[in-house]
Amino acid sequence: MEKGGVNILARVGLDSMPADSERSQGVYPERSDPEENAFDRWTRGAVGGALLRLRPFRARLAALAKAAGEEAEAVAMLEDAELITQTRIKSRLAMVNGDLAPALARVREAAARSLGLRPFDSQLMGAAALMAGKLAEMQTGEGKTLTAALAACVAAASGAPVHVVTVNDYLASRDAGEMGPLFEFLGLSVGIIVSGMGLDARRAAYAGDITYCTNKELVFDYLKDRVAAGGRASRAQIRVRALLGAEHQAGMLLRGLHFAIVDEADSIMIDEARTPLILAEKGPTSGDPKMYRQALDLARELSPGEHYEMSPARRELHLTENGREELYRRATALGGTWHAAKAREQLVSQALRALLLFHRDQHYLVSQARKVEIIDEYTGRVLEGRSWEQGLHQLIEAKENCMLSEHNRTLARITYQRFFRRYLRLSGMTGTAKEVAGELHAVYGLEVVAIPPNRPCVRVRERDRCLPDAAMKWRAVADTAARLRERNLPVLIGTRSLEASEALAAVLQQMALPHRVLNARQDAGEADIVARAGQPGTITVATNMAGRGTDIRLGEGVAAAGGLHVILTEFHDSPRIDRQLIGRCARQGDPGRTLAIVACDDALFREHGGWRYRLLARTCGHAIPPPLLTLLRRHCQRAAEHIHGRERRDTLKQDRDLDNLLAFAGNQI
C-alpha cells in the first residue's frame, strides 16, 4: 500500500523480476540482450533528455525522505539487535510493496550508529532513486559514497547480491573501507575486487553480499566466466549443466548479474563505451621488429592529401588510390609479407596512425622501464595492462624505440553497452549526466533524476578568457595563480593532457611558484595530492578530475577568504568533463570561484571549429571575446560529442553483428 507517495519501487515495476523470456540462457542470472529496432532506439533517445526535466518522480523522492524522517524518533529507540532485524524485514518488504521509507529510516539510523554520519534527506532521495533503477545526478561533494552504501544495504539485506562499480582500484578499496562499519553493523559481508587478485580471491569477493569493484575488472571477470562456460549456452547445454549442478558452478567467478550501482556512470557508460573490452592471451611472438621499422619508414614517405586522407577529430585515416599504388611501388621490393596487398596496406595504415594520431604524453607515455603505457584520455590515468589491437601497439613501441611486446590473441569481447544491460537491475550515480540523458535512456534504459543539493551552491563563474597561443595561455594561468596565492587562496588548475600539465609546471617552476602535479606519472599519490589541494596558498595542477573521488576540504581560513579557485585551461570535447573540474570548488555550500583561460590554438577549436573558428581567428586577431568564445565552444563540443556518439553506436553495432555471427557456431558472448 502506498503511503504519502513514497511507493517508489512498485511505480517502476522494480518489485518484479524479469520474465523468463527476458532472461538469458546462461550459467547464472542475467538479462538477455534486448531485441530492438532503430525506431525503438530513436524513440527512447528522443524522450530521454526530457525525462531529466520531469519533476513528479523527484516529488515522490522528497516525500519518501520526509516519511523516513517521521520514523526517526521511533527508530532511534530500538536496540542494535532489533534495529538489525527490522532492517532486514523492512528491506524485504520494500521489494514486495515498494515502500522504501521504513527500510531507509532504519539504514539511516544504522549509518549514524556505525559511521557517526547521519545521511541527509538528499542522500536518502539518491538511495531511493538507485533502488528504483534510475541514474541519480548528484552534485560533486553531495556524498555519493554514502548514498550508494544506503541503497546497497537495502538491496543486500533483501537478499540480492550487489555490485558497486567504480572507476579505479583506489576508490573501490576506499569506499568499501569507509562504509565497512555500516555493512558490518548490519551483518552484511563485503568483498573488494582490485587488479592483481587471484581467481580464488576474486571468487570469494564476489560471494559477498556487496562487492566493490572497478568496471574493467568486473567485465573481464564476466568474460572469463563466459570463456570458461563456452559462451552463452543452448537449451540442451543448460540442461546438462543443471545436472552437473554445483560442480560446474564452482568454477564461476561471479554469481550472476543481479543489481549494479555504477558510480561515475557517465564516465563508464558513455566516455569509455567507445571501445569494446577484449579478453586476450599473450601470443607466441611479438612480430618482426624489422617489418615494423619498414612500415614506419614507408609511412613517413607518404604525403597527406595525395597518398592518404586523415581526420584527427574522428581519429580516422585511410589510403587513397594513389597511396596504394605508391605503396605497391615502394614495398614490393622488400619481399615477404609486403607482396600481399591487404597486409601491406593494413600495416602501413596502422603505421600512419601510430605516427600521426597517437602522441606521446597525450595518448600514451613511455615508462622508465621503456614500456609504452596507454593513458586514459578522460581520467588522465595509466591503463594498466591495456594495449592497442592489430599491431598498433607494436608500431608505437617501434616508433619510440622500445622493446616490442607480445601480440595478443582475442578470446572474448563485449561492449559496456551490452554488458550493463544484462543486469537484472541497473542503477547509477554521477555529478554530470544531463547532457547525455537521452543516450543513457536510449542505450541502458536509465532515466536521469536530478537530486537537489543539501545546501545551495554559491559558486561564482568568472568570464572566460582566450589568448592567442599556448605560451601566452600558460603565462596568464601562472600569473593568475600567483595573484591568488598571494591572497593565501588554494588554486586547482585543470589540464587536458600529461604534456600540457608538464608545460604549465615548467612555467610555474620558472616563476618559483611552489606547486604539485597530478598526472599519469604521479598516479600513485593522487589521493594525498587532491586532499591537500584546499590548503591555503596551495597550487595544484591536475590532468582531468573524473573519478578522482577524494574530497578537497578547505583549510583553515580559506572559506572566509573566498574558497577554492579552479582554473580550466582547455575545454574538453564534452562539457560534462569541464563540469567535473568546475564541481571541485564550492561544495556543500562552501564559497568558490572558477574561470577558464584557454588558447585560440587549443585542440578542440582546431579540430572541431571548422569555418567558424577560422573566421573568428581572422576577424578577432586570435583574441576571441567571451560571448563569441562561448558560442564557439558550444559548437565545437556539440560537433565532438556527435562524433563520439556515432563511434559508440558503431561500436555497439559491430559488437552485435559479431555476436550474431558467432551465434551460428554457438560461441556468442
N, C-alpha and C positions, 0 to 999 in steps of 0.2 A: 504494500500500500504506500502511496506517495504521501509525503508529509512536508508541507511547506515548499514544495517544488524542488526537493533535493533527490528525487529518484533519478540519478544520473545514468546508471548502467542500463536500466530497462529501456530508457528512451532511445538508446542507440543500439539495442539488441546485444549488448555485450554479455548479458547474463546467459545467453545460449551459445553453445559451441557450434562450429561449422558443421553443416550437414555432411554425411558420409561422401556425397558426390563432390564436395569441396575439398576433401582431404586427399593428400597424395598417397599413392600406393608405395610406401617406403618402409624402412625398418623402424621408424619411430614417428610420433605425431608431428605433423606439419600440414600446412595448407597447400593444396595443389595450385599450380600456376593458373591464373585466370585466363579464360579464353575470351579475348576482346577483339573487336574490330576497330578500325580507325575512327568511326563515329563515336563509339563508346569512349575512347581516349580523349577525343576532342570535346565531348560534352562535359566530361569530368574536369578537364583542364579549364574550360571556359567558366565554370561556376566556382572553381577552387579559390580564385582570388577574391571573389565576392564573399565567400564564407567567412573570411577574416573580419569583415565589417559587420557581420550579423551579431547582435547583442543578446538575443534571448538565452543562448546557452551560458554566456557569462553571468547573466542574471541568476540562472539556476545554480551556478557555482557559488556566487555570493550568498545565496540563500542557504546552500549547504554549509558554508563556513559559519554562518550565523547559527544554524541549527546545532552544529558541533559545539559552538561556544556556549549554547544554552545548557549543554550537558556537562560543562567543565566542572562546575561545583560538585555535582554528584559523583563524577568520575574521580575527582581528587580525593574523595573519602575512601576509595577502595584500597584494600591491602594489595601488595605486589602480586601475590599468587592469584587473587581474584581478578586483578586487572589483566594479567596474562591470559587467564582462562576466558574472560569476557572478550578480549581482543580476538581470540581465535573464533569464538562463537559468532561475534558480530561480523567478522570478516567473511565467514562462510555464508551468513545470512545476506550480506550485501551482494554476493554473487547470485543469490536467488531472487531477492526482492528489489535489488537496485538501490537500496537506501544506504549510502556510504557514510552519512553523518555519524552514527554511533561508532562505527569502526574507526573513523579518522579521529573522533574525540578521544578514543582510548589510545590510539597510537600517538597522538599529540602528548597525552599525559605520560606515556612511556618514554618519549623523547625528552620531556622535561626532567624526568627522574634519572634517566641513564646518561644523558648528554649535558644536562644543565641548560638546554636550549628549548625554549617554548616556541614552536612554529607559529609564524604569523598567519593571519587569515589568507593572505595571498599565496602562501605556501600550501595551505590546505586546498585552495582552489586549484593550484597547479597539480597537486597529487590527484585530485578528483578528475581533472582533465586527462591525466595519464591513464587512470583506471578506465576511463570511458573511451580509450583508444584514440585520443586526439594528440596533436602536437602543440604543446604549451609554449608560447613565446613569452619568456620572462626576461626582463632587462638584466643586463650584467650586474652582478652583485646582489641579486634578489634571493640567493640561497637555493640554487637548483640542486645542489648535492643533497641537502636535507629533504627537499621536495621529492626527489626520486626515491630516497630511502623510505619515506612515508608510504608512497604507492607500492614499493617493493614489499614492505611489511604486510600490508593488507592482502596483496595478491598471494604472497608466500604463506601467510597464515591461513588462507583459504584452501591451500593445497596445490597451488600452481607453481611449478619451477619458474624462476625469474632470471632473466639475463639483463644486467645493467651494462650497457655498451658505451664505451667512451673512446677517446681518440689516441691515447698513449698509455704505456705501462705505468708511468708515474701517477696519472690521475686515477687509474684503476686501483692501484695499491693505496693511494692516499684516501680516496673516497671510501673504500672498504674499511680501512683502518679507522677513519674518523667516525664512521657510522657503526663500527663494530660493537660498541657498548649497547646500542639500541637493539641490534639484532640478538646479541647475547641475552639481554634482559628478557626478550620475548621468546627465547628458546629456538631461534632460527639459526641454522647453520649457514656459513658463508664461505664461498670459495673465490679465489683470485687466479686469473689466468694472465700470465705475462710471458714474454718471449724467453726462449731458452728452457722452458719446463719440459720434463719428460712426459711420455704418454700416460704413465700410471698417475703422476701428479695431476695431470690435466683431467683425467677421468674422475679422480677424487674431487677435484674442484667443481666440476660440472654436476657432481652428485649432491652438492649442497642445495639448500632451499633457495639461496640467492647467489648468483655468480657474477662477479665483476670481471669484465674482460674488455679487450680492445676489439674494434671492428675487424681488423685484419686477422688477428689470432682466431677469432670466432669463426670467420668464414673459412679459413684454411683448415680448421679442425672439422668443420662440416664437410669440406671436400675430402678430407682424409677418410671420414666415415663413408662417404659415397663411393670412394675408390675401393675401400675395404669390402663394401657390400656389393660391389659390382654394378654400381649405378642404381637408378630407380627401377624397382623390380616389376616383373609381370605378376599377374594374379597367381599363376602356378608357383612362381618363386616365393611369393609371400606365404603360400600355404606350406611350402617346405620349411621356410624359416620359422613359421609358427610352431611346427613340430619340433624344430631344434630348440626353441624356447630360449632359456637363459644362457645356454651355451653359446648361441650366436650373439645375443645381445651383449655378452660380456666384453666383446671386442670393440664395441662402440665407445666413442668419447662422450658424445652428448646424449642426453635423454630425450631429446626432441626440441622442437621449436614451439614453445608454449606461449610465453609472454616476454616481450622485449621492451625495455625502456632505453631509448637511444639518446644519449647526451650529445650536444653539439650536432644535432640531427642534420642541419643544412650542410655542414661540412662533410659529414659522412655520406648522406643520401644524395646530395647534389654535386658538391665540388669533387668528391672522389669517385663519383659514378661515371666519369668519362672513360675510364679504362676498366676492363674486367680483371678479376683476381684469378691468377693462374697458379695452380699447384704443379710444381715441376720437380724433377730429379736431375741431378748432375749427369751430364753425358760423358762418354768416354774420352772426348777430345775437346780442346779449346779452339781447334781450327788452325789453319796455316797462317802464321804471322806474316809471311811474305805476301800472301794473297791479299790480306787486309791493307798492307802498305801499298801494294799496287793499286788497289781500289781507291785509296785516298789520293794517290798521285794522279790517277786518271780523273778523279772528280775535280781536282784543282785546275786541270787543264780545260775544263768545260766553261763556257761563258753563259751568264744569265741572259734570259730572253731568247738567245739563239739556240742553245742546247738544252735548256731546262727552264721551266717556269715555277715560281715559288710564291707562296702566300704565307709570310711569317705569322699573320694574325690567325690563320687557320692551321698553322703548322703542317702545311701541305706542300709537296714538291713532286713534280713528275717530269720525265724526259720528253722533249719534243721529237718529232721525226728526224730533224737534223741532228739532234743529240744522239739518237740511236745509231744513225749512220756514222757519225764521228766516233762513237764508242766502238762500233764494229771495226773501223779502220785502225784504231789505236790498240784495241785489245786482242784481236785475233792473233797477232804475232806473239803474244805471251803464252799461247798454248793452254792445254789442260782445260780447266773449268771455263776459261774465257772464250772457248769456242761455242759454248751454249748461250744462245741469245737471252733467254729468260733469266738464267743465272747471273750473267754479267750485268744485265740491266737492273736487276733487283739489288745486286751488291753495290753497284756504283750509285744508285738512287739512295741507298742507305748511307753510303759514304758522304754524299752531299748533305744529307740530313745531319749527320754527325758533325760536319764542318760548319754548316750554316744555321741550323735550327736549334742546336743544343750547345749551350755556352757554359764554360767553367765558372764556378762561383755564382751561377744563376740557376741552372738546371742540375748541376752536379758539382761535387768538389773532389779533389784528389787528396786522399788522406796521407798522413806521414808514412804509412806503410805502402804508399804508391798504389792504392786501390781507388777505383772510381766508385763513388757513392752517390746515389740519387738523392736530390733534395726535393722534399715536398713543397711545391710552389705555394700552397695555401697556408702551411704552418711553419715553414722555414726549417723543418727538422730533417735529419737524415733518415731515409727509409731503409732500415737495416735489412740486409739480405735480399733486397729487391734488385732486379736487373731488367734491362730492356730486351725485347724479343728480336728474332730474325737477324742476328748478327750485329745489331746496332750497338749493343753494349761493348762488344769486342772491338768494333771500329772506333768507338770513343776511347777505349783503352789504348789502341794503337796510335790514335791521334795524340794522346797525352804521354806516349812512350812508357806505358805501364805494362806489367805482365798480364797476358791475356787470361781471362777467367774461362771456366769450362762452359760449354754450351748446355742449355737446359732442355730436357725433354718434357713436354707438356703431358701431365696425367689427367688433369681436370681443370675446368674453368667455369666461372659464373660471375655475373654482374651483381653489384649491390642491389639493383632494382629487383631482380628475380629472387635474390636471397631473402631480403627482408619481407617481401610479400608472401613468403612461405610461413611466416609466424602466424599461429592461430590468433594471437592478439598482439598488436603492434602499437606503440606509442613513442613519443619523443619530446625532447626539450631543446630549446636554443634561445639565444637572445636576438636572432636575426632571421626571420622566416617570412615576413610579409611580402618581400619581393618575389619569392618563389612559391607562394601559397598555391598557385594554380598547378604548377608541376608536381608539388608534393601530393596534392589531391588526385591528380590525373594518374600518376605512376604508382603511388603507395596507398591511395585511399585515405590519406591522413588529412583531416581538417585542422587548420591552424586556429588556435584560440589565443588571443592576446590577453595575458593576465595583467591586471593593473598593478603598478608597483606599490610596495608597502608605504613608501614615502614619495612625495612628488619630486621629480627630477628638476634640479636648478642649474643644469649645465648651460654654459654660455658658449655659443659658437661664433667666433670672430670671422671676419670676411677673408675669403681665400685670396692668396697672393700667387701670381705667376711670374716667374723670372725667365730671362731669355734662354739660359742653358743650365746644365747640371752644376758646373763650377760655381756660378753665381748663386744657385739654389743652396748648395751646401754652406757657402759663406753666410747667406742670410739666415739659415737654420742655426748655425753656430752662434751668430750674433744674438739671435733671439734667445737661445738657451743661456747665453752668458748674462743677458739682462735679467732673465728670470732667476738665475742662480744668485745674482747679487741681492735679490729680494728674498733669498732663502727659500725659494719655491722649488718643489721637485718637478722635473721635466721628463716626460716619456716621449721619445722620438721613434716613430714607426717608419721602417723602410721596407721595400718590396723584395729585396734580394740580398744575399750574403755580400755580393760585390758592392752594392750601394751602402750597406752598413759599414763596411770597411773603408769606403771612400769618405764617408762622413766622419768616422772615427779618426782618420788621418788629419782632417781639418781641425777637429776638436783637440787633437794632440798638439798640432802646431800652435794653437791658441792657449795651450797649457790649461785646458779645462778638464778637470777630473771627470771620468765617465766610466760606465760599464757597458759592455756589448753583449747582446744575446742573439746568437745566430746558430747555424748548424755546427759551427766549430766549438761553441760553448754550451751545447745542449745539456750536458750532464748537470750543470749548476743552475739551470733555469729557475727552479723554484726559489732559490735564495736570491737571485738577481731580481726577479719580479717582486718578491715580498719586500725587498728593500727600496723599491722604486718610489715609494711615497715618503721617504725621509727628507728632511729639509735640505735644499741645495743639491739634491742628487740628480745627475743626468744619466738617463738610461737609453741606450739605442737598441731597439729590438726589431728583428726581421719577422714581421707578421705576429699577430697575437691570438690567432684562432686556436682554441683548445689549450691555452697556457694554464687556465684553471686557477692558478694561485691568485688570491685577492691582493690588491695593492692597498694596504692600510696606511692612512695618513699619519705621519709622525707628529710629534708634539708641536703645536703652534701652526701647523700647515693649514688647517681648516680656516683659522682666523685670518691667515694671510691671503687666502684665495683658492686653496686646494691644489690638486694635481693639474698640471698643464700638459696637454697632449698635442704634439705636432705631427701632422701627417705629411710625409714628404713626397708621396706619389700616389695617385689614385689607382685603385685596383680595377681589374676587369669587372668585378661585381661590387656594387655599393654596400652589399652585406659585409664584405671584408673590411671596408672602411668603417662601417658602424661598429664592428667588433673592436677596432682600435679605439675609436671615439668613446665607446662604452666603458673604457677603463677608468675614466675620470667621472666625478660626480655620481658616485654610487651611494645608494641608500640615503639620499638626501644631502650628501656632502657637496660642498661647492667644487667647481672645477671649470676649466676653460679648454677649448680646443680650437686649433686653426690649421689650415692646410697651406704649406709653402711648396709649390710644385714648379716644374720647369717646362718650357714650351716644347722641348725635345724629349719629354718622357715617352716611354714605350706605348702607353695607352693612346696618346694623341697621334703618334706617328703611325701606329698600326691600324687604328680604327677611325681616325678623324676624317679621312678622305678629303674631298674638296673643301669642306667646311674648315678643316684645320689649316689647309694651305692658304685659304682666303684670309682667315683671321691672322695667320702668321705674317702675311704680307701687309695687310692693312693696319695692324696694331703694332708692328715693329717688334714682334716676339715678346710683348708685354700685354697679354690679353686682360682686359678689365674684368672684375669679378662677375658682373651679370652675364657677359658673353662666355666667360670661363665655365660658369655653371651650366649654361646651355650646351657647350661643347662636351663637358664631362658627361652629362646625361646621354647625349647622342652616342658618344664612344662606348659608354658602359652598356647601353642597350644593344649596340652592334656586337660587342664582345659576348654578352650573355646570349644573344641569338645564336652565335656560332657555337658556344659551349653547349647550349641546349640541343642544337642539331647533332653535335657529337655524342651527347648522351642518348638521344633517340637512335642514332645509328649503331651505337654500341649495344643497346638493348635489342635492336632488330637482328644484328649479327649473332648475338647470343641465342636468340630464339631460333633463328634459322639453323644454327649449328646443332642446337638441341633437337630440332625436328629431324635433321639429317641423321643424327646419331640414334634417333628413336628406332630406325629401321633395324639397327644392329642390337637394340636393347641395352645400349650403354649410356643413355642420356643421364645427365646430372640434374 
